[in-house]
Amino acid sequence: MVIVLDLGHGGQDPGAVGSGLQEKDVVLTLGRQVLFFLEDYQVKVIPTRTNDVYVSLDARANLANHHKADFFCSLHINSGGGSGFESYIHPDASQESQSIAATLHREVAKFYLERGFPDRGLKRANFAVLRKTTMPAVLLENLFIDNPQDAACLADAVFLRDLAFAITGGLARALGLKKRTDWDPGGEIKRLKERGLITGDHAPDAVVTWGELATVLNRLLDRFEN
């Protein structure tokens, strides 16, 4: 199972702006959290960006098509004076895409309803990333950046973390993702090296010094802060 997680906007494209926030920044924080939570599942996740860079709409769709992804999920923040959560599929979405999107929407909407925000529904739109991707795809519009109540939540790190957890749970239910059950210490070390958090090979039972631990933690924090 391969998911392409699309973090909307970035670089010279700020997306929606309001309440002292920019969509590209909120989506980046949210998306990084979703990527982190998805590491607990047996799935390969490919992000369209992990920092503040511009990625064209064509490049986002081409990335998903090139990797023959099973699902494409695009994260966005809404604007225009409303409030709450809505999601989108393409007008010509397949039955499979409709089914996955309906389950994902329902799971994420529960999160918002519990916090007093309206569920604006699963809608259809001819958005480029939905039109140009060849796999089931959905676009999530999370709250309204120009609504003070919504924006206060979008600026809250705890709220975004909890939302990311809800989105992850929705993806897991909609796609039938299974939790990782087997612990592979050697594999975990390899993943750290692939992510650039460590540079050398280490035996799974090797002693870790405080200096090495601090290096890993600082590199991880740098990725979330930059």
N, C-alpha and C positions, 0 to 999 in steps of 0.2 A: 504494500500500500504506500503510495506516494501522494503527499499533499503539498501543493504550492500555496504558501501563505503570503498574500499580497498586502504589504503595508503601504497604503495609499499616499500619493503625493511625495514630497521630499525635495531637498535642494532648493532650486529657485522657484519651485512650485509649492507654496505654503498650504494650498487647499483652502478650506473655509477658515475665516479669521473672526474672532469675537471674544469679548470678555478678557482681553489680555492673553488669549491662547491662540495657537496656530494648529490647525488640524494635523499637519505633518508631524509635529512634536508629540501630540497626544497619541496618535496612531503608532508612532515609534515605541513609546513606552508600553502601550498596550500590547503591541505585537511581540515585543521582546519577552513579555511575561507569558504570552500564549506559547511561544517557542520553548520557553523554559518548562512549562507544565506538560507540554507534549512529549518531552523527553522521557516521561514515565510510561509511554505507550510504545507498542511495537509498530512503529510507523516511521517512514522517512519524510522529513519536513524540509522543504526548500523555500526559504524566504526570498522575496523579490528585492528586499534591501534590509540591511541591519544597522544602518546609520543614516545620517542626513544627506542623502545623495538623490539626484534626480534620475528617475527611471521612466522612460516613455511608456505609454500604454501598449504600444506594439511590442516592446521589449518584455513587458510583464507577461503578455499572452504567449509570446514566442518561447519564453522560458518554460512555461507550463507545457506547451505543446512539444517542445524539444525533449523534455524529460518524460513525456507520456504519462503525465500525472493522472491519478485517479480522481482527484478533486481539487478545485481551485476555490479559495476563500479569500475575499478581498475585504479589508478592514477600513472603515471610514467613519468620519464624524459629520453629522448633518448640520444644516443651517437653513435659515429662512423663517424664523419666528415660531416654529413649532416646539414640541417637546416629546420625548420618548424614543422608542426603538422601532425601526422598520428594516426589512431586508428585501433584496431584489433578486429575481432570476430573469433570464432573457425571455422575451415574448414567445419564442419558439423552443423553449427549454424542453428537453426530453422528459419522459415520465420518470426516469431514474433521477434526474436532476430535481424535478418537482418534489419527489418523495424525500430525498436527502435534505433539501432546503426546508421543507415543511417541518421535519423533525428538529433540525438545527434551530430554526426560528422559534419553535415552541419551547425548546429548552432554554434559550437565551431570554426569551420573553418572560419566562417565569422569574428570572433574576430581577428584571425591571419591574414587573408587577408587584413583587414583594417589597419593593422600595418606593412604590407609589407613582411610578412612571407608566404612561400609557403604552399599550401594544398597538402600534399603528398598522400592523399587518405585514404579510408577505406579498410583495407587489411584483410587477413586471416592468422592465425598462430595457431599452436598447443600448445599454452602456457598452463601451468598446471592449472592456475586459470580459464581459459576459458574451459578447457577440463573437469575439475572435478566439476564444479558448474552445478546444475541441472535446473537453470533458465536462461532467457536471460542475456547475459553478454557481456561487452565490456571493452577493455583496451585502455586507452588514453596515447599516447606518446607525451609529451608537450616539444617541442623544443629540442635542442641538447646541452648538458652540456659542450661539448668540442669544441663548436663553439663560438668564442668571442662575436659575435653579439647576439646570442641566450642567452649566459650565462649572459650577461649584463642585459637582461630583467629578467632572472630567479633570479638574485640577487636584483631586484628592488621590494620593498614591495608593491608599488602602482600597478605595472604591475601584480603581483601575485593576488592581491585583485581583480583587474578587470577581470583577467582570471577566478578566482573562481566564480565571478558573472556570467560570460558567461557560464561556465560549469553548474552552477545551473539553469540558464535560459534554457539551452539545455536539461537538465534532465526534467525540468518542461514541456517543449513542447513535448518531446519524450514520456513521461509517462502520460501526461495529468494531471499533478499535479495542485491542486487548492490552492490559497492563503487562509490563515486563515482569516476568516471574523468576527468571534465572539470573543470578548475579554472576557476572563474568569480570573478575578484577582486571585481568589482562586486557579485556576489551574496553573497560572503562578508562584504563591508562592510555590505550590507543586513541580513544575518542578525545581525551584531553589534549593529546599531542596534535591531532588533526585540527582541533579548534585553536591551536596556538597558545594554549594556557601553560603547557610545558614544552620544553624543547628537546629533551632527551628521553631515552627509554629507561624504565624503572621496573624492577622486579616487584610483583604484587605484594610480597612480604617484606620489602625494603623499608627501613626506617625513614620517616619523613622529618626533616628538620623544620624548625620554626621559620627559617629563612625561605625554604622551598614553599611552605604553606602560604606565607605572606605574599610571595611572588604570584602564586596561582590566584589568590583572592584579589590582589590588586589588579591583575590583568582582567579578571572577570568584572570587577567594578568599573574599570576603564571602559569596557564594552558597553555597559549599561548607562554610563554617564556621558559618553561621547556620541 
